[in-house]
Amino acid sequence: MCFSAAASFSSAALLVPLGIAAVDRSWRDHRPELLPLALMPVGFGMQQVLEGVVWLGLNHGPAAPLLQGGALAYLFFALAFWPIWIPYVALSLWPQQRHWPGRPLLWTLQGAGLVLGIGLWLPLLLQPTRIEPVVLKGSIDYGLTLLMSGGLAESIRYLYAAVIGLPLLLLPYAWLRSFGVALLASGLVAEWAYRQAFLSVWCYLSALLSVLIVWIIYTKRLPTKGQAKAAS
């Protein structure tokens, strides 16, 4: 698999317009609950722009002004934004039913994502020297020095994967469950083949997978909240 500034900028050029189109379609269809989902390709596209900036910084040496700022902004999406946003997407889509045992779990994942996101990214913001991006085997290793290490760091890694993948699996919509499964599968691929560059590779694969969101919205694969409630 080839990773580069060109690959990042090209994926962004695809995802941002498609995401904007999905947002427009959701708005025209009077489906405000779909807007957080429709914004995901836009978010992934913006994140890929930032990684393209990191690539450019790396190509001009470690002292390049673009490098540290681009890496910090990219890691905001990777470490803080997605663990908070994806549970929020699931909560916004779930039909408002009184009896659903999974809804408290979604709120738990939302809270865990908030704590995790702040706990992972804020130390980097306060001390940017904790980030040392390098190119490793054709992809970017951000060289993070986190507050935790050893077994605790591994536990955080699994918690991160759970907060990202589980919310969509809890939804009563087959296509979004499929997207959630694909996200987790891409995470396993990134862990197995690119462990040192896990964040960069998983986010890139997830960005490409988010094209499925646009297809789901345009083909109206999700019922309205009222229809979902009536069918339950």
Secondary structure, DSSP 8 states (H G I E B T S, - for coil): ---SHHHHHHHHHHHHHHHHHHHHHHHHTT-GGGHHHHHHHHHHHHHHHHHHHHHHHHHT-TT-HHHHHHHHHHHIIIIIIHHHHHHHHHHHHS---S--THHHHHHHHHHHHHHHHHHHHHHHHH-GGG---EEETTEEE-----S--HHHHHHHHHHHHHHHHHHHHTSS-HHHHHHHHHHHHHHHHHHHH-GGGHHHHHHHHHHHHTHHHHHHHHTT-S--HHHHHHH-
